[in-house]
């Protein structure tokens, strides 16, 4: 062996002693220790520390000083970003617009606004949509609007479009937001809470005319729920063993433990036998739509 080097243990359960810490000197260890000290100081002070020193004051080279003194980069204006203060936080993101139930003239004005704001205007709803524009002051039961609610989008009156066209910039949305369900959903998304149908399973029984089954399936998926292929049996051990709970049901209601719903078309002449046993409940499609519009798991009649 050369010098004081110790043989390395390659196997066995013998614990490895920690290397002795040597005083700072001119070696590699001292150099790396000093670098770590400087890095720790830089991490601890974002602008100024308690001594009034900035990160640049700890830099020991001209290159590092020049990098720390560079001005902050500004975001590109190629895509519009609409920044709005909500719940104490600031949200920035690309603007993606879609109209629901708008007239041809209103659609034309929305396209004009998209050009001014350098935003994207969609014909069909997808996961990138941020703003759904409706013609009046109330929420609509259109597929686009309901998907927007379940996705936590801004659901805005058309007056917002007019205001933006007049000012030539993105106006704050709160003043033009449809209240109640849409607002609850948006805040729910910003707070990173579970979606409306989180923990819920749905079986769509029979035919659906007012709201086609394909649309209902899209709404279930957008709300974080799951579709059941087979009709759930209330007395099944598998059904009753599911231990998930419905997050958006009232905590003091037995509906909180109902996780499987049999949905039927309540506008048809055929009314199936009512089921409300354990974790399986039967509910009309109108109840499902009302839940979406209000962003709440509404109570079911006994």
Secondary structure by P-SEA (a helix, b strand, c coil): cccbbbbbbccccccccccccccccccaaaaaaaaaaaaaaaaacccccccccccccccccaaaaaaaacccccccccbbbbbbbcccbbbbbbbbbbbccccaaaaaaaaaaaaaacbbbbccccccccbbbbccccccccaaaaaaaaaccccccaaaaaaaaaacccccccccccccaaaaaaaaaaaccccccccbbbbbccccccccaaaaaaaaaaacbbbbcccccccccccccccccccccccccccccccccccccccccccccccccccbbbbcaaaaaaaaaacccccccc
